[in-house]
């Protein structure tokens, strides 16, 4: 079997979601599963590690056929970052290679968004997002001279979910659907 670690994660995450647990359970137990996966950087196929010179890449690794969760590798080229955005579902972010900076944004009384304290995610660490607690953030590559890779797991098919980017000064949202950088997802465990 070519990628037993990825298959084991997908099976374990599927088992976790079978009973429709509370989001707090998903975030806690899912974080432990993702932490185990990103503890070693020896399983992600090379085709899902290729940066783009102008923007980050979001490669689909797995999409549950019942839309319970999806899994992507985010590949950050040197100095790349996201706009201020939300997810509209729970999410887990596990750092695989390099480092990234996660900065949560909070709605201000004037309608705009203000940055909170940045948090640097290092290899093997896992953090979360959720509409119930902290869903708006900016993610950026820690490095200006090398790529970083994080593994994201979301409570739905994130490439098909209508989400928002925000003008931080005004708070005005703009709808977007992210899609994926890869057009085809090979069977990674065949």
Contact map, one row per residue, 1 for C-alpha under 8 A:
1111000000000000000000000000000000000000000000000000000000000000000000000000000000000000000000000000000000000000000000000000000000000000000000000000000000000000000000000000000000000000000011
1111000000000000000000000000000000000000000000000000000000000000000000000000000000000000000000000000000000000000000000000000000000000000000000000000000000000000000000000000000000000000000111
1111111000000000000000000000000000000000001000000000000000000000000000000000000000000000000000000000000000000000000000000000000000000000000000000000000000000000000000000000000000000000000110
1111111100000000000000000000000000000000000000000000000000000000000000000000000000000000000000000000000000000000000000000000000000000000000000000000000000000000000000000000000000000000000010
0011111110000000000000000000000000001000001000000000000000000000000000000000000000000000000000000000000000000000000000000000000000000000000000000000000000000000000000000000000000000000000000
0011111111000000000000000000000000001000001000000000000000000000000000000000000000000000000000000000000000000000000000000000000000000000000000000000000000000000000000000000000000000000000110
0011111111100000000000000000000000000000000000000000000000000000000000000000000000000000000000000000000000000000000000000000000000000000000000000000000000000000000000000000000000000000000110
0001111111110000000000000000000000000000000000000000000000000000000000000000000000000000000000000000000000000000000000000000000000000000000000000000000000000000000000000000000000000000000000
0000111111111000000000000000000011001000000000000000000000000000000000000000000000000000000000000000000000000000000000000000000000000000000000000000000000000000000000000000000000000000000000
0000011111111100000000000000000000000000000000000000000000000100000000000000000000000000000000000000000000000000000000000000000000000000000000000000000000000000000000000000000000000000000000
0000001111111110000000000000000000000000000000000000000000000000000000000000000000000000000000000000000000000000000000000000000000000000000000000000000000000000000000000000000000000000000000
0000000111111111000000000000000010000000000000000000000000000000000000000000000000000000000000000000000000000000000000000000000000000000000000000000000000000000000000000000000000000000000000
0000000011111111100000000000010010000000000000000000000000000000000000000000000000000000000000000000000000000000000000000000000000000000000000000000000000000000000000000000000000000000000000
0000000001111111110000000000000000000000000000000000000000000000000000000000000000000000000000000000000000000000000000000000000000000000000000000000000000000000000000000000000000000000000000
0000000000111111111000000000000000000000000000000000000000000000000000000000000000000000000000000000000000000000000000000000000000000000000000000000000000000000000000000000000000000000000000
0000000000011111111110000100110000000000000000000000000000000000000000000000000000000000000000000000000000000000000000000000000000000000000000000000000000000000000000000000000000000000000000
0000000000001111111110000100000000000000000000000000000000000000000100000000000000000000000000000000000000000000000000000000000000000000000000000000000000000000000000000000000000000000000000
0000000000000111111110000000000000000000000000000000000000000000000000000000000000000000000000000000000000000000000000000000000000000000000000000000000000000000000000000000000000000000000000
0000000000000011111110000000000000000000000000000000000000000000000000000000000000000000000000000000000000000000000000000000000000000000000000000000000000000000000000000000000000000000000000
0000000000000001111111000000000000000000000000000000000000000000000000000000000000000000000000000000000000000000000000000000000000000000000000000000000000000000000000000000000000000000000000
0000000000000001111111101100000000000000000000000000000000000000000000000000000000000000000000000000000000000000000000000000000000000000000000000000000000000000000000000000000000000000000000
0000000000000000000111111100000000000000000000000000000000000000000000000000000000000000000000000000000000000000000000000000000000000000000000000000000000000000000000000000000000000000000000
0000000000000000000011111110000000000000000000000000000000000000000000000000000000000000010000000000000000000000000000000000000000000000000000000000000000000000000000000000000000000000000000
0000000000000000000001111111000000000000000000000000000000000000000000000000000000000000000000000000000000000000000000000000000000000000000000000000000000000000000000000000000000000000000000
0000000000000000000011111111110000000000000000000000000000000000000000000000000000000000000000000000000000000000000000000000000000000000000000000000000000000000000000000000000000000000000000
0000000000000001100011111111111000000000000000000000000000000000000000000000000000000000000000000000000000000000000000000000000000000000000000000000000000000000000000000000000000000000000000
0000000000000000000000111111111000000000000000000000000000000000000000000000000000000000011100000000000000000000000000000000000100000000000000000000000000000000000000000000000000000000000000
0000000000000000000000011111111100000000000000000000000000000000000000000000000000000000000000000000000000000000000000000000000000000000000000000000000000000000000000000000000000000000000000
0000000000000001000000001111111110000000000000000000000000000000000000000000000000000000000000000000000000000000000000000000000000000000000000000000000000000000000000000000000000000000000000
0000000000001001000000001111111111000000000000000000000000000000000000000000000000000000000100000000000000000000000000000000000000000000000000000000000000000000000000000000000000000000000000
0000000000000000000000000111111111100000000000000000000000000000000000000000000000000000000100000000000000000000000000000000011100000000000000000000000000000000000000000000000000000000000000
0000000000000000000000000001111111110000000000000000000000000000000000000000000000000000000000000000000000000000000000000000000000000000000000000000000000000000000000000000000000000000000000
0000000010011000000000000000111111111000000000000000000000000000000000000000000000000000000000000000000000000000000000000000000000000000000000000000000000000000000000000000000000000000000000
0000000010000000000000000000011111111100000000000000000000000000000000000000000000000000000101000000000000000000000000000000010000000000000000000000000000000000000000000000000000000000000000
0000000000000000000000000000001111111110000000000000000000000000000000000000000000000000000001000000000000000000000000000001110000000000000000000000000000000000000000000000000000000000000000
0000000000000000000000000000000111111111000000000000000000000000000000000000000000000000000000000000000000000000000000000001000000000000000000000000000000000000000000000000000000000000000000
0000110010000000000000000000000011111111000000000000000000000000000000000000000000000000000000000000000000000000000000000000000000000000000000000000000000000000000000000000000000000000000000
0000000000000000000000000000000001111111100000000000000000000000000000000000000000000000000001110000000000000000000000000011100000000000000000000000001000000000000000000000000000000000000000
0000000000000000000000000000000000111111100000000000000000000000000000000000000000000000000000010000000000000000000000000011000000000000000000000000000000000000000000000000000000000000000000
0000000000000000000000000000000000011111111000000000000000000000000000000000000000000000000000010000000000000000000000000001000000000000000000000000000000000000000000000000000000000000000000
0000000000000000000000000000000000000111111100000000000000000000000000000000000000000000000000011000000000000000000000000000000000000000000000000000000000000000000000000000000000000000000000
0000000000000000000000000000000000000001111100000000000000000000000000000000000000000000000000000000000000000000000000000000000000000000000000000000000000000000000000000000000000000000000000
0010110000000000000000000000000000000001111110000000000000000000000000000000000000000000000000000000000000000000000000000000000000000000000000000000000000000000000000000000000000000000000000
0000000000000000000000000000000000000000111111011000000000000000000000000000000000000000000000000000000000000000000000000000000000000000000000000000000000000000000000000000000000000000000000
0000000000000000000000000000000000000000001111111000000000000000000000000000000000000000000000000000000000000000000000000000000000000000000000000000000000000000000000000000000000000000000000
0000000000000000000000000000000000000000000111111100000000000000000000000000000000000000000000000000000000000000000000000000000000000000000000000000000000000000000000000000000000000000000000
0000000000000000000000000000000000000000000011111100000000000000000000000000000000000000000000000000000000000000000000000000000000000000000000000000000000000000000000000000000000000000000000
0000000000000000000000000000000000000000000111111100000000100000000000001010000000000000000000000000000000000000000000000000000000000000000000000000000000000000000000000000000000000000000000
0000000000000000000000000000000000000000000111111110000000000000000000001010000000000000000000000000000000000000000000000000000000000000000000000000100000000000000000000000000000000000000000
0000000000000000000000000000000000000000000001111111000010000000000000000010000000000000000000000000000000000000000000000000000000000000000000000000000000000000000000000000000000000000000000
0000000000000000000000000000000000000000000000001111100110000000000000000011100000000000000000000000000000000000000000000000000000000000000000000010000000000000000000000000000000000000000000
0000000000000000000000000000000000000000000000000111111110000000000000000000100000000000000000000000000000000000000000000000000000000000000000000000000000000000000000000000000000000000000000
0000000000000000000000000000000000000000000000000011111000000000000000000000100000000000000000000000000000000000000000000000000000000000000000000000000000000000000000000000000000000000000000
0000000000000000000000000000000000000000000000000001111100000000000000000000100100000000000000000000000000000000000000000000000000000000000000000000000000000000000000000000000000000000000000
0000000000000000000000000000000000000000000000000001111110000000000000000001100110000000000000000000000000000000000000000000000000000000000000000000000000000000000000000000000000000000000000
0000000000000000000000000000000000000000000000000011011111000000000000000111100111000000000000000000000000000000000000000000000000000000000000000000000000000000000000000000000000000000000000
0000000000000000000000000000000000000000000000000111001111100000000000001111000000000000000000000000000000000000000000000000000000000000000000000000000000000000000000000000000000011000000000
0000000000000000000000000000000000000000000000000000000111110000000000011110000000000000000000000000000000000000000000000000000000000000000000000000000000000000000000000000000000011100000000
0000000000000000000000000000000000000000000000010000000011111000000000011110000000000000000000000000000000000000000000000000000000000000000000000000000000000000000000000000000000011100000000
0000000000000000000000000000000000000000000000000000000001111110000001111000000000000000000000000000000000000000000000000000000000000000000000000000000000000000000000000000000000011100100000
0000000000000000000000000000000000000000000000000000000000111110000001111000000000000000000000000000000000000000000000000000000000000000000000000000000000000000000000000000000000000000100100
0000000001000000000000000000000000000000000000000000000000011111000001110000000000000000000000000000000000000000000000000000000000000000000000000000000000000000000000000000000000000000100000
0000000000000000000000000000000000000000000000000000000000011111101011100000000000000000000000000000000000000000000000000000000000000000000000000000000000001000000000000000000000000000000000
0000000000000000000000000000000000000000000000000000000000000111111111000000000000000000000000000000000000000000000000000000000000000000000000000000000000011000000000000000000000000000000000
0000000000000000000000000000000000000000000000000000000000000011111100000000000000000000000000000000000000000000000000000000000000000000000000000000000000000000000000000000000000000000000000
0000000000000000000000000000000000000000000000000000000000000001111100000000000000000000000000000000000000000000000000000000000000000000000000000000000000000000000000000000000000000000000000
0000000000000000000000000000000000000000000000000000000000000011111111000000000000000000000000000000000000000000000000000000000000000000000000000000000000111000000000000000000000000000000000
0000000000000000100000000000000000000000000000000000000000000001111111000000000000000000000000000000000000000000000000000000000000000000000000000000000000111000000000000000000000000000000000
0000000000000000000000000000000000000000000000000000000000000011001111100000000000000000000000000000000000000000000000000000000000000000000000000000000011111000000000000000000000000000000000
0000000000000000000000000000000000000000000000000000000000011111001111110000000000000000000000000000000000000000000000000000000000000000000000000000000011111100000000000000000000000000000000
0000000000000000000000000000000000000000000000000000000000011110000011111000000000000000000000000000000000000000000000000000000000000000000000000000001111000000000000000000000000000000000000
0000000000000000000000000000000000000000000000000000000001111100000001111100000000000000000000000000000000000000000000000000000000000000000000000000001110000000000000000000000000000000000000
0000000000000000000000000000000000000000000000011000000011111000000000111110000000000000000000000000000000000000000000000000000000000000000000000000111100000000000000000000000000000000000000
0000000000000000000000000000000000000000000000000000000111100000000000011111000000000000000000000000000000000000000000000000000000000000000000000000111100000000000000000000000000000000000000
0000000000000000000000000000000000000000000000011110000111100000000000001111100000000000000000000000000000000000000000000000000000000000000000000011110000000000000000000000000000000000000000
0000000000000000000000000000000000000000000000000010001110000000000000000111111110000000000000000000000000000000000000000000000000000000000110000011100000000000000000000000000000000000000000
0000000000000000000000000000000000000000000000000011111100000000000000000011111100000000000000000000000000000000000000000000000000000000000010000111000000000000000000000000000000000000000000
0000000000000000000000000000000000000000000000000000000000000000000000000001111100000000000000000000000000000000000000000000000000000000000010111111000000000000000000000000000000000000000000
0000000000000000000000000000000000000000000000000000000000000000000000000001111110000000000000000000000000000000000000000000000000000000000111111000000000000000000000000000000000000000000000
0000000000000000000000000000000000000000000000000000011100000000000000000001111111000000000000000000000000000000000000000000000000000000000110000000000000000000000000000000000000000000000000
0000000000000000000000000000000000000000000000000000001100000000000000000001001111100000000000000000000000000000000000000000000000000000011110000000000000000000000000000000000000000000000000
0000000000000000000000000000000000000000000000000000000100000000000000000000000111111000000000000000000000000000000000000000000000000000011100000000000000000000000000000000000000000000000000
0000000000000000000000000000000000000000000000000000000000000000000000000000000011111000000000000000000000000000000000000000000000000000011000000000000000000000000011000000000000000000000000
0000000000000000000000000000000000000000000000000000000000000000000000000000000001111100000000000000000010000000000000000000000000000001110000000000000000000000000011110000000000000000000000
0000000000000000000000000000000000000000000000000000000000000000000000000000000001111110000000000000000000000000000000000000000000000001110000000000000000000000001111000000000000000000000000
0000000000000000000000000000000000000000000000000000000000000000000000000000000000011111000000000000000000000000000000000000000000000011100000000000000000000000001110000000000000000000000000
0000000000000000000000000000000000000000000000000000000000000000000000000000000000001111111000000000000000000000000000000000000011100011000000000000000000000100101100000000000000000000000000
0000000000000000000000000000000000000000000000000000000000000000000000000000000000000111110000000000000000000000000000000000000001100010000000000000000000000000111000000000000000000000000000
0000000000000000000000000000000000000000000000000000000000000000000000000000000000000011111000000000000000000000000000000000000011100000000000000000000001110000000000000000000000000000000000
0000000000000000000000100010000000000000000000000000000000000000000000000000000000000011111100000000000000000000000000000000000111100000000000000000000001100000000000000000000000000000000000
0000000000000000000000000010000000000000000000000000000000000000000000000000000000000010111110000000000000000000000000000000000111000000000000000000000111100000000000000000000000000000000000
0000000000000000000000000010011001000000000000000000000000000000000000000000000000000000011111000000000000000000000000000000011110000000000000000000000111000000000000000000000000000000000000
0000000000000000000000000000000000000000000000000000000000000000000000000000000000000000001111100000000000000000000000000000011100000000000000000000011110000000000000000000000000000000000000
0000000000000000000000000000000001100100000000000000000000000000000000000000000000000000000111110000000000000000000000000011111000000000000000000000011100000000000000000000000000000000000000
0000000000000000000000000000000000000100000000000000000000000000000000000000000000000000000011111111000000000000000000001111110000000000000000000000111000000000000000000000000000000000000000
0000000000000000000000000000000000000111100000000000000000000000000000000000000000000000000001111100000000000000000000000111000000000000000000000001111000000000000000000000000000000000000000
0000000000000000000000000000000000000000100000000000000000000000000000000000000000000000000000111110000000000000000000000110000000000000000000000001110000000000000000000000000000000000000000
0000000000000000000000000000000000000000000000000000000000000000000000000000000000000000000000111111000000000000000000000110000000000000000001100011100000000000000000000000000000000000000000
0000000000000000000000000000000000000000000000000000000000000000000000000000000000000000000000101111100000000000000000011110000000000000000011100001100000000000000000000000000000000000000000
0000000000000000000000000000000000000000000000000000000000000000000000000000000000000000000000100111110000000000000000011100000000000000001111100001000000000000000000000000000000000000000000
0000000000000000000000000000000000000000000000000000000000000000000000000000000000000000000000000011111000000000000001111000000000000000001111000000000000000000000000000000000000000000000000
0000000000000000000000000000000000000000000000000000000000000000000000000000000000000000000000000001111100000000000001111000000000000000111100000000000000000000000000000000000000000000000000
0000000000000000000000000000000000000000000000000000000000000000000000000000000000000000000000000000111110000000001111100000000000000000111000000000000000000000000000000000000000000000000000
0000000000000000000000000000000000000000000000000000000000000000000000000000000000000000000000000000011111000000001111000000000000000111110000000000000000000000000000000000000000000000000000
0000000000000000000000000000000000000000000000000000000000000000000000000000000000010000000000000000001111100000111100000000000000000001110000000000000000000000000000000000000000000000000000
0000000000000000000000000000000000000000000000000000000000000000000000000000000000000000000000000000000111110000111100000000000000000001000000000000000000000000000000000000000000000000000000
0000000000000000000000000000000000000000000000000000000000000000000000000000000000000000000000000000000011111011110000000000000000000000000000000000000000000000000000000010000000000000000000
0000000000000000000000000000000000000000000000000000000000000000000000000000000000000000000000000000000001111111110000000000000000000000000000000000000000000000000000000000000000000000000000
0000000000000000000000000000000000000000000000000000000000000000000000000000000000000000000000000000000000111111000000000000000000000000000000000000000000000000000000000000000000000000000000
0000000000000000000000000000000000000000000000000000000000000000000000000000000000000000000000000000000000011111000000000000000000000000000000000000000000000000000000000100000000000000000000
0000000000000000000000000000000000000000000000000000000000000000000000000000000000000000000000000000000000111111100000000000000000000000000000000000000000000000000000001110000000000000000000
0000000000000000000000000000000000000000000000000000000000000000000000000000000000000000000000000000000000111111110000000000000000000000000000000000000000000000000000111111000000000000000000
0000000000000000000000000000000000000000000000000000000000000000000000000000000000000000000000000000000011110011111000000000000000000000000000000000000000000000000000111110000000000000000000
0000000000000000000000000000000000000000000000000000000000000000000000000000000000000000000000000000000011110001111100000000000000000000000000000000000000000000000000010000000000000000000000
0000000000000000000000000000000000000000000000000000000000000000000000000000000000000000000000000000001111000000111111000000000000000000000000000000000000000000000000000000000000000000000000
0000000000000000000000000000000000000000000000000000000000000000000000000000000000000000000000000000001111000000011111000000000000000000000000000000000000000000000000000000000000000000000000
0000000000000000000000000000000000000000000000000000000000000000000000000000000000000000000000000000001100000000001111100000000000000000000000000000000000000000000000000000000000000000000000
0000000000000000000000000000000000000000000000000000000000000000000000000000000000000000000000000000111100000000001111110000000000000000000000000000000000000000000000000000000000000000000000
0000000000000000000000000000000000000000000000000000000000000000000000000000000000000000000000000000111000000000000011111000000000000000000000000000000000000000000000000000000000000000000000
0000000000000000000000000000000000000000000000000000000000000000000000000000000000000000000000000011110000000000000001111100000000000000000001000000000000000000000000000000000000000000000000
0000000000000000000000000000000000000000000000000000000000000000000000000000000000000000000000100011110000000000000000111110111000000000000000000000000000000000000000000000000000000000000000
0000000000000000000000000000000000000000000000000000000000000000000000000000000000000000000000111111000000000000000000011111100000000000000000000000000000000000000000000000000000000000000000
0000000000000000000000000000000000000110000000000000000000000000000000000000000000000000000001111110000000000000000000001111100000000000000000000000000000000000000000000000000000000000000000
0000000000000000000000000000000000110111000000000000000000000000000000000000000000000000000001110000000000000000000000000111110000000000000000000000000000000000000000000000000000000000000000
0000000000000000000000000000000000100100000000000000000000000000000000000000000000000000000001100000000000000000000000001111111000000000000000000000000000000000000000000000000000000000000000
0000000000000000000000000000001001100000000000000000000000000000000000000000000000000000000111100000000000000000000000001001111100000000000000000000000000000000000000000000000000000000000000
0000000000000000000000000000001000000000000000000000000000000000000000000000000000000000000111000000000000000000000000001000111110000000000000000000000000000000000000000000000000000000000000
0000000000000000000000000010001000000000000000000000000000000000000000000000000000000000011110000000000000000000000000000000011111000000000000000000000000000000000000000000000000000000000000
0000000000000000000000000000000000000000000000000000000000000000000000000000000000000010111100000000000000000000000000000000001111101111000000000000000000000000000000000000000000000000000000
0000000000000000000000000000000000000000000000000000000000000000000000000000000000000011111000000000000000000000000000000000000111111110000000000000000000000000000000000000000000000000000000
0000000000000000000000000000000000000000000000000000000000000000000000000000000000000011110000000000000000000000000000000000000011111110000000000000000000000000000000000000000000000000000000
0000000000000000000000000000000000000000000000000000000000000000000000000000000000000000000000000000000000000000000000000000000001111110000000000000000000000000000000000000000000000000000000
0000000000000000000000000000000000000000000000000000000000000000000000000000000000000000000000000000000000000000000000000000000011111110000000000000000000000000000000000000000000000000000000
0000000000000000000000000000000000000000000000000000000000000000000000000000000000000000000000000000000100000000000000000000000011111111100000000000000000000000000000000000000000000000000000
0000000000000000000000000000000000000000000000000000000000000000000000000000000000000111000000000000000100000000000000000000000011111111100000000000000000000000000000000000000000000000000000
0000000000000000000000000000000000000000000000000000000000000000000000000000000000011110000000000000000111000000000000000000000010000111110000000000000000000000000000000000000000000000000000
0000000000000000000000000000000000000000000000000000000000000000000000000000000000011100000000000000011110000000000000000000000000000111111000000000000000000000000000000000000000000000000000
0000000000000000000000000000000000000000000000000000000000000000000000000000000011111000000000000000011110000000000000000000000000000001111100000000000000000000000000000000000000000000000000
0000000000000000000000000000000000000000000000000000000000000000000000000000000011100000000000000001111000000000000000000000000000000000111110000000000000000000000000000000000000000000000000
0000000000000000000000000000000000000000000000000000000000000000000000000001001111000000000000000001110000000000000000000000000000000000011111000000000000000000000000000000000000000000000000
0000000000000000000000000000000000000000000000000000000000000000000000000001111110000000000000000011100000000000000000000000000000000000001111110011000000000000000000000000000000000000000000
0000000000000000000000000000000000000000000000000000000000000000000000000000001000000000000000000111100000000000000000010000000000000000000111110001000000000000000000000000000000000000000000
0000000000000000000000000000000000000000000000000000000000000000000000000000011000000000000000000111000000000000000000000000000000000000000011111111000000000000000000000000000000000000000000
0000000000000000000000000000000000000000000000000000000000000000000000000000011000000000000000000000000000000000000000000000000000000000000011111100000000000000000000000000000000000000000000
0000000000000000000000000000000000000000000000000000000000000000000000000000011000000000000000000000000000000000000000000000000000000000000000111110000000000000000000000000000000000000000000
0000000000000000000000000000000000000000000000000000000000000000000000000000110000000000000000000000000000000000000000000000000000000000000000111111000000000000000000000000000000000000000000
0000000000000000000000000000000000000000000000000010000000000000000000000011110000000000000000000100000000000000000000000000000000000000000010101111100000000000000000000000000000000000000000
0000000000000000000000000000000000000000000000000000000000000000000000000011110000000000000000011111000000000000000000000000000000000000000011100111110000000000000000000000000000000000000000
0000000000000000000000000000000000000000000000001000000000000000000000001111000000000000000000111110000000000000000000000000000000000000000000000011111000000000000000000000000000000000000000
0000000000000000000000000000000000000000000000000000000000000000000000001110000000000000000011111000000000000000000000000000000000000000000000000001111100000000000000000000000000000000000000
0000000000000000000000000000000000000100000000000000000000000000000000111100000000000000000011110000000000000000000000000000000000000000000000000000111110000000000000000000000000000000000000
0000000000000000000000000000000000000000000000000000000000000000000000111100000000000000001111000000000000000000000000000000000000000000000000000000011111000000000000000000000000000000000000
0000000000000000000000000000000000000000000000000000000000000000000011110000000000000000001110000000000000000000000000000000000000000000000000000000001111100000000000000000000000000000000000
0000000000000000000000000000000000000000000000000000000000000000000011100000000000000000111100000000000000000000000000000000000000000000000000000000000111111100000000000000000000000000000000
0000000000000000000000000000000000000000000000000000000000000000001111000000000000000000111000000000000000000000000000000000000000000000000000000000000011111100000000000000000000000000000000
0000000000000000000000000000000000000000000000000000000000000001001111000000000000000000100000000000000000000000000000000000000000000000000000000000000001111100100000000000000000000000000000
0000000000000000000000000000000000000000000000000000000000000011001111000000000000000000000000000000000000000000000000000000000000000000000000000000000001111111100000000000000000000000000000
0000000000000000000000000000000000000000000000000000000000000000000001000000000000000010000000000000000000000000000000000000000000000000000000000000000001111111100000000000000001100000000000
0000000000000000000000000000000000000000000000000000000000000000000000000000000000000000000000000000000000000000000000000000000000000000000000000000000000001111100000000000000011110000000000
0000000000000000000000000000000000000000000000000000000000000000000000000000000000000000000000000000000000000000000000000000000000000000000000000000000000001111110000000000000011100000000000
0000000000000000000000000000000000000000000000000000000000000000000000000000000000000011000000000000000000000000000000000000000000000000000000000000000000011111111000000000000011000000000000
0000000000000000000000000000000000000000000000000000000000000000000000000000000000000001000000000000000000000000000000000000000000000000000000000000000000000001111100000000001110000000000000
0000000000000000000000000000000000000000000000000000000000000000000000000000000000001111000000000000000000000000000000000000000000000000000000000000000000000000111110000000001110000000000000
0000000000000000000000000000000000000000000000000000000000000000000000000000000000001110000000000000000000000000000000000000000000000000000000000000000000000000011111000000111100000000000000
0000000000000000000000000000000000000000000000000000000000000000000000000000000000111100000000000000000000000000000000000000000000000000000000000000000000000000001111100000111100000000000000
0000000000000000000000000000000000000000000000000000000000000000000000000000000000111000000000000000000000000000000000000000000000000000000000000000000000000000000111110011110000000000000000
0000000000000000000000000000000000000000000000000000000000000000000000000000000000010000000000000000000000000001100000000000000000000000000000000000000000000000000011111111100000000000000000
0000000000000000000000000000000000000000000000000000000000000000000000000000000000010000000000000000000000000001110000000000000000000000000000000000000000000000000001111111000000000000000000
0000000000000000000000000000000000000000000000000000000000000000000000000000000000000000000000000000000000000011100000000000000000000000000000000000000000000000000000111110000000000000000000
0000000000000000000000000000000000000000000000000000000000000000000000000000000000000000000000000000000000000111100000000000000000000000000000000000000000000000000000111111000000000000000000
0000000000000000000000000000000000000000000000000000000000000000000000000000000000000000000000000000000000100011100000000000000000000000000000000000000000000000000001111111100000000000000000
0000000000000000000000000000000000000000000000000000000000000000000000000000000000000000000000000000000000000001000000000000000000000000000000000000000000000000000001110111110000000000000000
0000000000000000000000000000000000000000000000000000000000000000000000000000000000000000000000000000000000000000000000000000000000000000000000000000000000000000000111100011111000000000000000
0000000000000000000000000000000000000000000000000000000000000000000000000000000000000000000000000000000000000000000000000000000000000000000000000000000000000000000111000001111100000000000000
0000000000000000000000000000000000000000000000000000000000000000000000000000000000000000000000000000000000000000000000000000000000000000000000000000000000000000011110000000111110000000000000
0000000000000000000000000000000000000000000000000000000000000000000000000000000000000000000000000000000000000000000000000000000000000000000000000000000000000000011110000000011111000000000000
0000000000000000000000000000000000000000000000000000000000000000000000000000000000000000000000000000000000000000000000000000000000000000000000000000000000000011111000000000001111100000000000
0000000000000000000000000000000000000000000000000000000000000000000000000000000000000000000000000000000000000000000000000000000000000000000000000000000000000111100000000000000111110000000000
0000000000000000000000000000000000000000000000000000000000000000000000000000000000000000000000000000000000000000000000000000000000000000000000000000000000000111000000000000000011111000000000
0000000000000000000000000000000000000000000000000000000011110000000000000000000000000000000000000000000000000000000000000000000000000000000000000000000000000010000000000000000001111110000000
0000000000000000000000000000000000000000000000000000000011110000000000000000000000000000000000000000000000000000000000000000000000000000000000000000000000000000000000000000000000111110000000
0000000000000000000000000000000000000000000000000000000001110000000000000000000000000000000000000000000000000000000000000000000000000000000000000000000000000000000000000000000000011111100000
0000000000000000000000000000000000000000000000000000000000000000000000000000000000000000000000000000000000000000000000000000000000000000000000000000000000000000000000000000000000011111100000
0000000000000000000000000000000000000000000000000000000000000000000000000000000000000000000000000000000000000000000000000000000000000000000000000000000000000000000000000000000000000111110000
0000000000000000000000000000000000000000000000000000000000011100000000000000000000000000000000000000000000000000000000000000000000000000000000000000000000000000000000000000000000000111111000
0000000000000000000000000000000000000000000000000000000000000000000000000000000000000000000000000000000000000000000000000000000000000000000000000000000000000000000000000000000000000001111100
0000000000000000000000000000000000000000000000000000000000000000000000000000000000000000000000000000000000000000000000000000000000000000000000000000000000000000000000000000000000000000111111
0110011000000000000000000000000000000000000000000000000000001000000000000000000000000000000000000000000000000000000000000000000000000000000000000000000000000000000000000000000000000000011111
1111011000000000000000000000000000000000000000000000000000000000000000000000000000000000000000000000000000000000000000000000000000000000000000000000000000000000000000000000000000000000001111
1100000000000000000000000000000000000000000000000000000000000000000000000000000000000000000000000000000000000000000000000000000000000000000000000000000000000000000000000000000000000000001111
